[in-house]
Amino acid sequence: MKEVKIDICPFCGGEELIESHVSSMAGGVCVANGIASRNAILFATVCRDCGSVVRFFCKTPENLYPKKERRK
Ligand SMILES: [Zn+2]
């Protein structure tokens, strides 16, 4: 998984960004085609100054691919 570094909020220019776990009924995202049996928990990067969600991401995107289709 590639690292994405966000230092400044693109909406208000705030420099304090918090990585937070997204709580939802599903608790994460699942693959649409239903092949993979696992899902990945969704996280969000939230600006502490304006509250904007700068980024949604999964920490384990590899879980979304079945082993045979896993990308390098
Ligand atoms: Zn902001």
N, CA, C, O and the ligand as a Tripos MOL2 file, in Angstrom:
@<TRIPOS>MOLECULE
protein
  289   287    73     0     0
PROTEIN
NO_CHARGES

@<TRIPOS>ATOM
      1 N           0.8360   -1.1920    0.0000 N.3       1 MET1
      2 CA          0.0000    0.0000    0.0000 C.3       1 MET1
      3 C           0.8760    1.2480    0.0000 C.2       1 MET1
      4 O           1.8150    1.3660    0.7870 O.2       1 MET1
      5 N           0.5570    2.1590   -0.8800 N.am      2 LYS2
      6 CA          1.3380    3.3900   -0.9620 C.3       2 LYS2
      7 C           0.9790    4.3310    0.1700 C.2       2 LYS2
      8 O          -0.1660    4.3850    0.6200 O.2       2 LYS2
      9 N           1.9790    5.0710    0.6200 N.am      3 GLU3
     10 CA          1.7430    6.0600    1.6640 C.3       3 GLU3
     11 C           1.2490    7.3590    1.0460 C.2       3 GLU3
     12 O           1.8080    7.8450    0.0620 O.2       3 GLU3
     13 N           0.2210    7.9020    1.6170 N.am      4 VAL4
     14 CA         -0.2610    9.2080    1.1750 C.3       4 VAL4
     15 C          -0.0880   10.1700    2.3310 C.2       4 VAL4
     16 O          -0.6010    9.9520    3.4280 O.2       4 VAL4
     17 N           0.6380   11.2290    2.0650 N.am      5 LYS5
     18 CA          0.9170   12.1850    3.1410 C.3       5 LYS5
     19 C           0.1490   13.4790    2.8720 C.2       5 LYS5
     20 O           0.3530   14.1490    1.8590 O.2       5 LYS5
     21 N          -0.7240   13.8020    3.7920 N.am      6 ILE6
     22 CA         -1.4630   15.0540    3.6840 C.3       6 ILE6
     23 C          -1.1080   15.9150    4.8920 C.2       6 ILE6
     24 O          -1.3480   15.5290    6.0360 O.2       6 ILE6
     25 N          -0.5430   17.0660    4.6280 N.am      7 ASP7
     26 CA         -0.0950   17.9340    5.7170 C.3       7 ASP7
     27 C          -1.0280   19.1070    5.9590 C.2       7 ASP7
     28 O          -1.1600   19.5960    7.0810 O.2       7 ASP7
     29 N          -1.6670   19.5460    4.8970 N.am      8 ILE8
     30 CA         -2.4870   20.7520    5.0160 C.3       8 ILE8
     31 C          -3.8840   20.4960    4.4760 C.2       8 ILE8
     32 O          -4.0530   19.8920    3.4170 O.2       8 ILE8
     33 N          -4.8790   20.9590    5.2150 N.am      9 CYS9
     34 CA         -6.2570   20.8270    4.7710 C.3       9 CYS9
     35 C          -6.4630   21.6580    3.5040 C.2       9 CYS9
     36 O          -6.1660   22.8530    3.4930 O.2       9 CYS9
     37 N          -6.9730   21.0300    2.4310 N.am     10 PRO10
     38 CA         -7.1860   21.7740    1.1850 C.3      10 PRO10
     39 C          -8.3640   22.7380    1.2660 C.2      10 PRO10
     40 O          -8.5560   23.5640    0.3740 O.2      10 PRO10
     41 N          -9.1410   22.6360    2.3170 N.am     11 PHE11
     42 CA        -10.3310   23.4810    2.4240 C.3      11 PHE11
     43 C         -10.0680   24.7560    3.2200 C.2      11 PHE11
     44 O         -10.5100   25.8370    2.8320 O.2      11 PHE11
     45 N          -9.3480   24.6260    4.3350 N.am     12 CYS12
     46 CA         -9.1400   25.8080    5.1670 C.3      12 CYS12
     47 C          -7.6640   26.0810    5.4330 C.2      12 CYS12
     48 O          -7.3250   27.0940    6.0450 O.2      12 CYS12
     49 N          -6.7950   25.2040    4.9890 N.am     13 GLY13
     50 CA         -5.3750   25.4240    5.2010 C.3      13 GLY13
     51 C          -4.8860   25.0070    6.5700 C.2      13 GLY13
     52 O          -3.7300   25.2420    6.9200 O.2      13 GLY13
     53 N          -5.7620   24.3870    7.3470 N.am     14 GLY14
     54 CA         -5.3890   23.9360    8.6750 C.3      14 GLY14
     55 C          -4.3190   22.8550    8.6110 C.2      14 GLY14
     56 O          -4.2580   22.0840    7.6540 O.2      14 GLY14
     57 N          -3.4860   22.8080    9.6280 N.am     15 GLU15
     58 CA         -2.3730   21.8620    9.6180 C.3      15 GLU15
     59 C          -2.5670   20.7010   10.5680 C.2      15 GLU15
     60 O          -1.7190   19.8120   10.6490 O.2      15 GLU15
     61 N          -3.6780   20.7030   11.2870 N.am     16 GLU16
     62 CA         -3.9070   19.6160   12.2320 C.3      16 GLU16
     63 C          -4.9290   18.6450   11.6520 C.2      16 GLU16
     64 O          -6.1340   18.8960   11.6570 O.2      16 GLU16
     65 N          -4.4070   17.5330   11.1540 N.am     17 LEU17
     66 CA         -5.2840   16.5340   10.5430 C.3      17 LEU17
     67 C          -5.2890   15.2800   11.3960 C.2      17 LEU17
     68 O          -4.2360   14.7880   11.8010 O.2      17 LEU17
     69 N          -6.4630   14.7740   11.6610 N.am     18 ILE18
     70 CA         -6.6080   13.6240   12.5460 C.3      18 ILE18
     71 C          -7.0860   12.4130   11.7550 C.2      18 ILE18
     72 O          -8.0340   12.4870   10.9730 O.2      18 ILE18
     73 N          -6.4060   11.3080   11.9810 N.am     19 GLU19
     74 CA         -6.8070   10.0630   11.3500 C.3      19 GLU19
     75 C          -7.8120    9.3900   12.2670 C.2      19 GLU19
     76 O          -7.5180    9.0980   13.4260 O.2      19 GLU19
     77 N          -8.9820    9.1520   11.7420 N.am     20 SER20
     78 CA        -10.0080    8.5980   12.6100 C.3      20 SER20
     79 C         -10.6820    7.4040   11.9600 C.2      20 SER20
     80 O         -10.7420    7.2720   10.7380 O.2      20 SER20
     81 N         -11.1740    6.5600   12.8120 N.am     21 HIS21
     82 CA        -11.8850    5.3760   12.3570 C.3      21 HIS21
     83 C         -13.3270    5.7590   12.0590 C.2      21 HIS21
     84 O         -13.9720    6.4500   12.8470 O.2      21 HIS21
     85 N         -13.8160    5.3130   10.9330 N.am     22 VAL22
     86 CA        -15.1890    5.6450   10.5550 C.3      22 VAL22
     87 C         -16.1340    4.5860   11.0980 C.2      22 VAL22
     88 O         -16.0410    3.4050   10.7620 O.2      22 VAL22
     89 N         -17.0320    5.0370   11.9350 N.am     23 SER23
     90 CA        -18.0190    4.1310   12.4890 C.3      23 SER23
     91 C         -19.2670    4.1540   11.6210 C.2      23 SER23
     92 O         -19.8540    5.2080   11.3780 O.2      23 SER23
     93 N         -19.6510    3.0090   11.1740 N.am     24 SER24
     94 CA        -20.8860    2.9430   10.4020 C.3      24 SER24
     95 C         -21.5430    1.6030   10.6750 C.2      24 SER24
     96 O         -20.9890    0.7620   11.3830 O.2      24 SER24
     97 N         -22.6800    1.4170   10.1310 N.am     25 MET25
     98 CA        -23.3850    0.1570   10.3550 C.3      25 MET25
     99 C         -22.5920   -1.0140    9.7820 C.2      25 MET25
    100 O         -22.5330   -2.0960   10.3660 O.2      25 MET25
    101 N         -21.9850   -0.7670    8.6250 N.am     26 ALA26
    102 CA        -21.2370   -1.8450    7.9980 C.3      26 ALA26
    103 C         -19.8390   -1.9740    8.5990 C.2      26 ALA26
    104 O         -19.2500   -3.0550    8.5950 O.2      26 ALA26
    105 N         -19.3200   -0.8760    9.1090 N.am     27 GLY27
    106 CA        -18.0090   -0.9090    9.7330 C.3      27 GLY27
    107 C         -16.8630   -0.9250    8.7580 C.2      27 GLY27
    108 O         -15.7110   -1.0650    9.1710 O.2      27 GLY27
    109 N         -17.1350   -0.7880    7.4930 N.am     28 GLY28
    110 CA        -16.0570   -0.8050    6.5130 C.3      28 GLY28
    111 C         -16.6280   -0.9400    5.1190 C.2      28 GLY28
    112 O         -17.8280   -0.7810    4.8930 O.2      28 GLY28
    113 N         -15.7480   -1.2350    4.2050 N.am     29 VAL29
    114 CA        -16.2160   -1.4270    2.8310 C.3      29 VAL29
    115 C         -16.0120   -2.8820    2.4250 C.2      29 VAL29
    116 O         -15.0850   -3.5480    2.8850 O.2      29 VAL29
    117 N         -16.8710   -3.3440    1.5820 N.am     30 CYS30
    118 CA        -16.7740   -4.7040    1.0790 C.3      30 CYS30
    119 C         -16.6670   -4.6610   -0.4400 C.2      30 CYS30
    120 O         -17.0900   -3.6920   -1.0710 O.2      30 CYS30
    121 N         -16.1190   -5.6800   -1.0060 N.am     31 VAL31
    122 CA        -16.0330   -5.7230   -2.4650 C.3      31 VAL31
    123 C         -17.4270   -5.8890   -3.0510 C.2      31 VAL31
    124 O         -18.2910   -6.5530   -2.4780 O.2      31 VAL31
    125 N         -17.6210   -5.2680   -4.2090 N.am     32 ALA32
    126 CA        -18.9470   -5.2710   -4.8150 C.3      32 ALA32
    127 C         -19.2850   -6.6010   -5.4600 C.2      32 ALA32
    128 O         -20.4500   -6.9930   -5.5290 O.2      32 ALA32
    129 N         -18.2540   -7.2930   -5.9320 N.am     33 ASN33
    130 CA        -18.5570   -8.5300   -6.6570 C.3      33 ASN33
    131 C         -18.6960   -9.7350   -5.7390 C.2      33 ASN33
    132 O         -19.0750  -10.8210   -6.1760 O.2      33 ASN33
    133 N         -18.3860   -9.5340   -4.4700 N.am     34 GLY34
    134 CA        -18.6630  -10.5860   -3.5060 C.3      34 GLY34
    135 C         -17.7070  -11.7600   -3.5320 C.2      34 GLY34
    136 O         -17.9730  -12.7830   -2.9020 O.2      34 GLY34
    137 N         -16.6060  -11.6360   -4.2430 N.am     35 ILE35
    138 CA        -15.6710  -12.7530   -4.3110 C.3      35 ILE35
    139 C         -14.8550  -12.8480   -3.0170 C.2      35 ILE35
    140 O         -14.7280  -13.9200   -2.4260 O.2      35 ILE35
    141 N         -14.3070  -11.7090   -2.5920 N.am     36 ALA36
    142 CA        -13.4800  -11.7040   -1.3940 C.3      36 ALA36
    143 C         -14.3580  -11.8890   -0.1590 C.2      36 ALA36
    144 O         -15.4710  -11.3690   -0.0850 O.2      36 ALA36
    145 N         -13.8470  -12.6180    0.7810 N.am     37 SER37
    146 CA        -14.6360  -12.8850    1.9700 C.3      37 SER37
    147 C         -14.3670  -11.8510    3.0630 C.2      37 SER37
    148 O         -15.1240  -11.7480    4.0290 O.2      37 SER37
    149 N         -13.2980  -11.0970    2.9060 N.am     38 ARG38
    150 CA        -12.9570  -10.1280    3.9410 C.3      38 ARG38
    151 C         -13.3050   -8.7220    3.4830 C.2      38 ARG38
    152 O         -13.5040   -8.4620    2.2970 O.2      38 ARG38
    153 N         -13.3720   -7.8420    4.4380 N.am     39 ASN39
    154 CA        -13.5930   -6.4530    4.0770 C.3      39 ASN39
    155 C         -12.4810   -5.6160    4.6870 C.2      39 ASN39
    156 O         -11.6090   -6.1390    5.3800 O.2      39 ASN39
    157 N         -12.5150   -4.3400    4.4320 N.am     40 ALA40
    158 CA        -11.4940   -3.4480    4.9480 C.3      40 ALA40
    159 C         -12.1720   -2.3460    5.7500 C.2      40 ALA40
    160 O         -13.1730   -1.7690    5.3250 O.2      40 ALA40
    161 N         -11.6120   -2.0730    6.8990 N.am     41 ILE41
    162 CA        -12.1890   -1.0480    7.7550 C.3      41 ILE41
    163 C         -11.8760    0.3270    7.1830 C.2      41 ILE41
    164 O         -10.7660    0.6000    6.7260 O.2      41 ILE41
    165 N         -12.8700    1.1650    7.2210 N.am     42 LEU42
    166 CA        -12.7380    2.4870    6.6250 C.3      42 LEU42
    167 C         -12.2200    3.4980    7.6490 C.2      42 LEU42
    168 O         -12.6910    3.5610    8.7840 O.2      42 LEU42
    169 N         -11.2380    4.2850    7.2120 N.am     43 PHE43
    170 CA        -10.7130    5.3540    8.0480 C.3      43 PHE43
    171 C         -10.9050    6.6850    7.3330 C.2      43 PHE43
    172 O         -11.0790    6.7250    6.1150 O.2      43 PHE43
    173 N         -10.8730    7.7490    8.0800 N.am     44 ALA44
    174 CA        -11.0000    9.0750    7.4820 C.3      44 ALA44
    175 C          -9.9660   10.0030    8.0930 C.2      44 ALA44
    176 O          -9.6400    9.9130    9.2770 O.2      44 ALA44
    177 N          -9.4630   10.8900    7.2630 N.am     45 THR45
    178 CA         -8.5960   11.9530    7.7590 C.3      45 THR45
    179 C          -9.4460   13.2130    7.8660 C.2      45 THR45
    180 O          -9.9790   13.7080    6.8730 O.2      45 THR45
    181 N          -9.5630   13.7210    9.0910 N.am     46 VAL46
    182 CA        -10.4460   14.8500    9.3430 C.3      46 VAL46
    183 C          -9.6290   16.0580    9.7740 C.2      46 VAL46
    184 O          -8.7210   15.9470   10.5980 O.2      46 VAL46
    185 N          -9.9570   17.2010    9.2140 N.am     47 CYS47
    186 CA         -9.3000   18.4430    9.6150 C.3      47 CYS47
    187 C          -9.8500   18.8820   10.9640 C.2      47 CYS47
    188 O         -11.0640   18.9690   11.1470 O.2      47 CYS47
    189 N          -8.9710   19.1530   11.8940 N.am     48 ARG48
    190 CA         -9.4240   19.5210   13.2240 C.3      48 ARG48
    191 C          -9.8890   20.9730   13.2640 C.2      48 ARG48
    192 O         -10.5990   21.3750   14.1860 O.2      48 ARG48
    193 N          -9.4980   21.7430   12.2860 N.am     49 ASP49
    194 CA         -9.8680   23.1580   12.2980 C.3      49 ASP49
    195 C         -11.2520   23.4020   11.7030 C.2      49 ASP49
    196 O         -12.0290   24.1890   12.2450 O.2      49 ASP49
    197 N         -11.5670   22.7310   10.5860 N.am     50 CYS50
    198 CA        -12.8570   22.9940    9.9410 C.3      50 CYS50
    199 C         -13.7490   21.7600    9.8840 C.2      50 CYS50
    200 O         -14.9160   21.8500    9.5030 O.2      50 CYS50
    201 N         -13.2040   20.6170   10.2600 N.am     51 GLY51
    202 CA        -14.0230   19.4160   10.3160 C.3      51 GLY51
    203 C         -14.2210   18.7200    8.9890 C.2      51 GLY51
    204 O         -14.9390   17.7220    8.9170 O.2      51 GLY51
    205 N         -13.6050   19.2180    7.9440 N.am     52 SER52
    206 CA        -13.7670   18.5830    6.6340 C.3      52 SER52
    207 C         -13.0850   17.2270    6.6100 C.2      52 SER52
    208 O         -12.0060   17.0490    7.1760 O.2      52 SER52
    209 N         -13.7210   16.2800    5.9550 N.am     53 VAL53
    210 CA        -13.0730   14.9920    5.7300 C.3      53 VAL53
    211 C         -12.2040   15.1410    4.4930 C.2      53 VAL53
    212 O         -12.7010   15.2870    3.3760 O.2      53 VAL53
    213 N         -10.9020   15.0990    4.7150 N.am     54 VAL54
    214 CA         -9.9570   15.3200    3.6190 C.3      54 VAL54
    215 C          -9.8180   14.0680    2.7770 C.2      54 VAL54
    216 O          -9.6130   14.1360    1.5650 O.2      54 VAL54
    217 N          -9.9310   12.9320    3.4300 N.am     55 ARG55
    218 CA         -9.6580   11.6940    2.7120 C.3      55 ARG55
    219 C         -10.3590   10.5220    3.3800 C.2      55 ARG55
    220 O         -10.3990   10.4260    4.6060 O.2      55 ARG55
    221 N         -10.9070    9.6410    2.5720 N.am     56 PHE56
    222 CA        -11.4120    8.3550    3.0520 C.3      56 PHE56
    223 C         -10.4520    7.2850    2.5750 C.2      56 PHE56
    224 O         -10.0070    7.3290    1.4280 O.2      56 PHE56
    225 N         -10.1270    6.3380    3.4150 N.am     57 PHE57
    226 CA         -9.2190    5.3000    2.9570 C.3      57 PHE57
    227 C          -9.3550    4.0420    3.8070 C.2      57 PHE57
    228 O          -9.8900    4.0650    4.9150 O.2      57 PHE57
    229 N          -8.8600    2.9660    3.2590 N.am     58 CYS58
    230 CA         -8.7970    1.7020    3.9770 C.3      58 CYS58
    231 C          -7.3450    1.4240    4.3000 C.2      58 CYS58
    232 O          -6.4560    1.6910    3.4910 O.2      58 CYS58
    233 N          -7.1070    0.8870    5.4810 N.am     59 LYS59
    234 CA         -5.7280    0.5650    5.8350 C.3      59 LYS59
    235 C          -5.3090   -0.7930    5.3040 C.2      59 LYS59
    236 O          -4.1210   -1.1090    5.2560 O.2      59 LYS59
    237 N          -6.2550   -1.5680    4.9180 N.am     60 THR60
    238 CA         -5.9260   -2.8990    4.3940 C.3      60 THR60
    239 C          -6.6200   -3.1180    3.0580 C.2      60 THR60
    240 O          -7.4790   -3.9930    2.9410 O.2      60 THR60
    241 N          -6.2530   -2.3270    2.0460 N.am     61 PRO61
    242 CA         -6.9120   -2.4760    0.7330 C.3      61 PRO61
    243 C          -6.6470   -3.8370    0.1160 C.2      61 PRO61
    244 O          -7.4220   -4.3090   -0.7160 O.2      61 PRO61
    245 N          -5.5460   -4.4700    0.5230 N.am     62 GLU62
    246 CA         -5.2520   -5.7940   -0.0270 C.3      62 GLU62
    247 C          -6.3350   -6.8040    0.3510 C.2      62 GLU62
    248 O          -6.5010   -7.8280   -0.3120 O.2      62 GLU62
    249 N          -7.0540   -6.5100    1.3990 N.am     63 ASN63
    250 CA         -8.1370   -7.4130    1.7820 C.3      63 ASN63
    251 C          -9.2630   -7.4280    0.7650 C.2      63 ASN63
    252 O         -10.0830   -8.3460    0.7390 O.2      63 ASN63
    253 N          -9.2940   -6.4070   -0.0670 N.am     64 LEU64
    254 CA        -10.4020   -6.2900   -1.0040 C.3      64 LEU64
    255 C         -10.1870   -7.1070   -2.2620 C.2      64 LEU64
    256 O         -11.0800   -7.2290   -3.1020 O.2      64 LEU64
    257 N          -8.9870   -7.6690   -2.3830 N.am     65 TYR65
    258 CA         -8.7250   -8.4820   -3.5610 C.3      65 TYR65
    259 C          -8.5680   -9.9360   -3.1640 C.2      65 TYR65
    260 O          -7.8770  -10.2490   -2.1940 O.2      65 TYR65
    261 N          -9.1970  -10.8110   -3.8960 N.am     66 PRO66
    262 CA         -8.9110  -12.2280   -3.6950 C.3      66 PRO66
    263 C          -7.4590  -12.4770   -4.0010 C.2      66 PRO66
    264 O          -6.8590  -11.7550   -4.7970 O.2      66 PRO66
    265 N          -6.8790  -13.4900   -3.3810 N.am     67 LYS67
    266 CA         -5.4490  -13.7350   -3.5230 C.3      67 LYS67
    267 C          -5.0100  -13.8660   -4.9820 C.2      67 LYS67
    268 O          -3.9700  -13.3320   -5.3680 O.2      67 LYS67
    269 N          -5.7910  -14.5660   -5.7830 N.am     68 LYS68
    270 CA         -5.3840  -14.8020   -7.1560 C.3      68 LYS68
    271 C          -5.3770  -13.5210   -7.9820 C.2      68 LYS68
    272 O          -4.7080  -13.4510   -9.0130 O.2      68 LYS68
    273 N          -6.1180  -12.5050   -7.5350 N.am     69 GLU69
    274 CA         -6.1690  -11.2720   -8.2990 C.3      69 GLU69
    275 C          -5.3760  -10.1530   -7.6210 C.2      69 GLU69
    276 O          -5.4210   -9.0010   -8.0520 O.2      69 GLU69
    277 N          -4.6680  -10.4960   -6.5850 N.am     70 ARG70
    278 CA         -3.9510   -9.4810   -5.8180 C.3      70 ARG70
    279 C          -2.9070   -8.7810   -6.6770 C.2      70 ARG70
    280 O          -2.1490   -9.4150   -7.4120 O.2      70 ARG70
    281 N          -2.8900   -7.4710   -6.5630 N.am     71 ARG71
    282 CA         -1.9310   -6.6830   -7.3340 C.3      71 ARG71
    283 C          -0.6550   -6.5020   -6.5540 C.2      71 ARG71
    284 O          -0.6520   -6.5420   -5.3230 O.2      71 ARG71
    285 N           0.4360   -6.3010   -7.2770 N.am     72 LYS72
    286 CA          1.7170   -6.1300   -6.6150 C.3      72 LYS72
    287 C           2.0230   -4.6670   -6.3610 C.2      72 LYS72
    288 O           3.0740   -4.3440   -5.8070 O.2      72 LYS72
    289 ZN         -9.7580   22.3870    7.3270 Zn       73 ZN73
@<TRIPOS>BOND
     1     1     2 1
     2     2     3 1
     3     3     4 2
     4     3     5 am
     5     5     6 1
     6     6     7 1
     7     7     8 2
     8     7     9 am
     9     9    10 1
    10    10    11 1
    11    11    12 2
    12    11    13 am
    13    13    14 1
    14    14    15 1
    15    15    16 2
    16    15    17 am
    17    17    18 1
    18    18    19 1
    19    19    20 2
    20    19    21 am
    21    21    22 1
    22    22    23 1
    23    23    24 2
    24    23    25 am
    25    25    26 1
    26    26    27 1
    27    27    28 2
    28    27    29 am
    29    29    30 1
    30    30    31 1
    31    31    32 2
    32    31    33 am
    33    33    34 1
    34    34    35 1
    35    35    36 2
    36    35    37 am
    37    37    38 1
    38    38    39 1
    39    39    40 2
    40    39    41 am
    41    41    42 1
    42    42    43 1
    43    43    44 2
    44    43    45 am
    45    45    46 1
    46    46    47 1
    47    47    48 2
    48    47    49 am
    49    49    50 1
    50    50    51 1
    51    51    52 2
    52    51    53 am
    53    53    54 1
    54    54    55 1
    55    55    56 2
    56    55    57 am
    57    57    58 1
    58    58    59 1
    59    59    60 2
    60    59    61 am
    61    61    62 1
    62    62    63 1
    63    63    64 2
    64    63    65 am
    65    65    66 1
    66    66    67 1
    67    67    68 2
    68    67    69 am
    69    69    70 1
    70    70    71 1
    71    71    72 2
    72    71    73 am
    73    73    74 1
    74    74    75 1
    75    75    76 2
    76    75    77 am
    77    77    78 1
    78    78    79 1
    79    79    80 2
    80    79    81 am
    81    81    82 1
    82    82    83 1
    83    83    84 2
    84    83    85 am
    85    85    86 1
    86    86    87 1
    87    87    88 2
    88    87    89 am
    89    89    90 1
    90    90    91 1
    91    91    92 2
    92    91    93 am
    93    93    94 1
    94    94    95 1
    95    95    96 2
    96    95    97 am
    97    97    98 1
    98    98    99 1
    99    99   100 2
   100    99   101 am
   101   101   102 1
   102   102   103 1
   103   103   104 2
   104   103   105 am
   105   105   106 1
   106   106   107 1
   107   107   108 2
   108   107   109 am
   109   109   110 1
   110   110   111 1
   111   111   112 2
   112   111   113 am
   113   113   114 1
   114   114   115 1
   115   115   116 2
   116   115   117 am
   117   117   118 1
   118   118   119 1
   119   119   120 2
   120   119   121 am
   121   121   122 1
   122   122   123 1
   123   123   124 2
   124   123   125 am
   125   125   126 1
   126   126   127 1
   127   127   128 2
   128   127   129 am
   129   129   130 1
   130   130   131 1
   131   131   132 2
   132   131   133 am
   133   133   134 1
   134   134   135 1
   135   135   136 2
   136   135   137 am
   137   137   138 1
   138   138   139 1
   139   139   140 2
   140   139   141 am
   141   141   142 1
   142   142   143 1
   143   143   144 2
   144   143   145 am
   145   145   146 1
   146   146   147 1
   147   147   148 2
   148   147   149 am
   149   149   150 1
   150   150   151 1
   151   151   152 2
   152   151   153 am
   153   153   154 1
   154   154   155 1
   155   155   156 2
   156   155   157 am
   157   157   158 1
   158   158   159 1
   159   159   160 2
   160   159   161 am
   161   161   162 1
   162   162   163 1
   163   163   164 2
   164   163   165 am
   165   165   166 1
   166   166   167 1
   167   167   168 2
   168   167   169 am
   169   169   170 1
   170   170   171 1
   171   171   172 2
   172   171   173 am
   173   173   174 1
   174   174   175 1
   175   175   176 2
   176   175   177 am
   177   177   178 1
   178   178   179 1
   179   179   180 2
   180   179   181 am
   181   181   182 1
   182   182   183 1
   183   183   184 2
   184   183   185 am
   185   185   186 1
   186   186   187 1
   187   187   188 2
   188   187   189 am
   189   189   190 1
   190   190   191 1
   191   191   192 2
   192   191   193 am
   193   193   194 1
   194   194   195 1
   195   195   196 2
   196   195   197 am
   197   197   198 1
   198   198   199 1
   199   199   200 2
   200   199   201 am
   201   201   202 1
   202   202   203 1
   203   203   204 2
   204   203   205 am
   205   205   206 1
   206   206   207 1
   207   207   208 2
   208   207   209 am
   209   209   210 1
   210   210   211 1
   211   211   212 2
   212   211   213 am
   213   213   214 1
   214   214   215 1
   215   215   216 2
   216   215   217 am
   217   217   218 1
   218   218   219 1
   219   219   220 2
   220   219   221 am
   221   221   222 1
   222   222   223 1
   223   223   224 2
   224   223   225 am
   225   225   226 1
   226   226   227 1
   227   227   228 2
   228   227   229 am
   229   229   230 1
   230   230   231 1
   231   231   232 2
   232   231   233 am
   233   233   234 1
   234   234   235 1
   235   235   236 2
   236   235   237 am
   237   237   238 1
   238   238   239 1
   239   239   240 2
   240   239   241 am
   241   241   242 1
   242   242   243 1
   243   243   244 2
   244   243   245 am
   245   245   246 1
   246   246   247 1
   247   247   248 2
   248   247   249 am
   249   249   250 1
   250   250   251 1
   251   251   252 2
   252   251   253 am
   253   253   254 1
   254   254   255 1
   255   255   256 2
   256   255   257 am
   257   257   258 1
   258   258   259 1
   259   259   260 2
   260   259   261 am
   261   261   262 1
   262   262   263 1
   263   263   264 2
   264   263   265 am
   265   265   266 1
   266   266   267 1
   267   267   268 2
   268   267   269 am
   269   269   270 1
   270   270   271 1
   271   271   272 2
   272   271   273 am
   273   273   274 1
   274   274   275 1
   275   275   276 2
   276   275   277 am
   277   277   278 1
   278   278   279 1
   279   279   280 2
   280   279   281 am
   281   281   282 1
   282   282   283 1
   283   283   284 2
   284   283   285 am
   285   285   286 1
   286   286   287 1
   287   287   288 2
@<TRIPOS>SUBSTRUCTURE
     1 MET1         2 RESIDUE 1 A MET
     2 LYS2         6 RESIDUE 1 A LYS
     3 GLU3        10 RESIDUE 1 A GLU
     4 VAL4        14 RESIDUE 1 A VAL
     5 LYS5        18 RESIDUE 1 A LYS
     6 ILE6        22 RESIDUE 1 A ILE
     7 ASP7        26 RESIDUE 1 A ASP
     8 ILE8        30 RESIDUE 1 A ILE
     9 CYS9        34 RESIDUE 1 A CYS
    10 PRO10       38 RESIDUE 1 A PRO
    11 PHE11       42 RESIDUE 1 A PHE
    12 CYS12       46 RESIDUE 1 A CYS
    13 GLY13       50 RESIDUE 1 A GLY
    14 GLY14       54 RESIDUE 1 A GLY
    15 GLU15       58 RESIDUE 1 A GLU
    16 GLU16       62 RESIDUE 1 A GLU
    17 LEU17       66 RESIDUE 1 A LEU
    18 ILE18       70 RESIDUE 1 A ILE
    19 GLU19       74 RESIDUE 1 A GLU
    20 SER20       78 RESIDUE 1 A SER
    21 HIS21       82 RESIDUE 1 A HIS
    22 VAL22       86 RESIDUE 1 A VAL
    23 SER23       90 RESIDUE 1 A SER
    24 SER24       94 RESIDUE 1 A SER
    25 MET25       98 RESIDUE 1 A MET
    26 ALA26      102 RESIDUE 1 A ALA
    27 GLY27      106 RESIDUE 1 A GLY
    28 GLY28      110 RESIDUE 1 A GLY
    29 VAL29      114 RESIDUE 1 A VAL
    30 CYS30      118 RESIDUE 1 A CYS
    31 VAL31      122 RESIDUE 1 A VAL
    32 ALA32      126 RESIDUE 1 A ALA
    33 ASN33      130 RESIDUE 1 A ASN
    34 GLY34      134 RESIDUE 1 A GLY
    35 ILE35      138 RESIDUE 1 A ILE
    36 ALA36      142 RESIDUE 1 A ALA
    37 SER37      146 RESIDUE 1 A SER
    38 ARG38      150 RESIDUE 1 A ARG
    39 ASN39      154 RESIDUE 1 A ASN
    40 ALA40      158 RESIDUE 1 A ALA
    41 ILE41      162 RESIDUE 1 A ILE
    42 LEU42      166 RESIDUE 1 A LEU
    43 PHE43      170 RESIDUE 1 A PHE
    44 ALA44      174 RESIDUE 1 A ALA
    45 THR45      178 RESIDUE 1 A THR
    46 VAL46      182 RESIDUE 1 A VAL
    47 CYS47      186 RESIDUE 1 A CYS
    48 ARG48      190 RESIDUE 1 A ARG
    49 ASP49      194 RESIDUE 1 A ASP
    50 CYS50      198 RESIDUE 1 A CYS
    51 GLY51      202 RESIDUE 1 A GLY
    52 SER52      206 RESIDUE 1 A SER
    53 VAL53      210 RESIDUE 1 A VAL
    54 VAL54      214 RESIDUE 1 A VAL
    55 ARG55      218 RESIDUE 1 A ARG
    56 PHE56      222 RESIDUE 1 A PHE
    57 PHE57      226 RESIDUE 1 A PHE
    58 CYS58      230 RESIDUE 1 A CYS
    59 LYS59      234 RESIDUE 1 A LYS
    60 THR60      238 RESIDUE 1 A THR
    61 PRO61      242 RESIDUE 1 A PRO
    62 GLU62      246 RESIDUE 1 A GLU
    63 ASN63      250 RESIDUE 1 A ASN
    64 LEU64      254 RESIDUE 1 A LEU
    65 TYR65      258 RESIDUE 1 A TYR
    66 PRO66      262 RESIDUE 1 A PRO
    67 LYS67      266 RESIDUE 1 A LYS
    68 LYS68      270 RESIDUE 1 A LYS
    69 GLU69      274 RESIDUE 1 A GLU
    70 ARG70      278 RESIDUE 1 A ARG
    71 ARG71      282 RESIDUE 1 A ARG
    72 LYS72      286 RESIDUE 1 A LYS
    73 ZN73       289 GROUP 0 **** ****
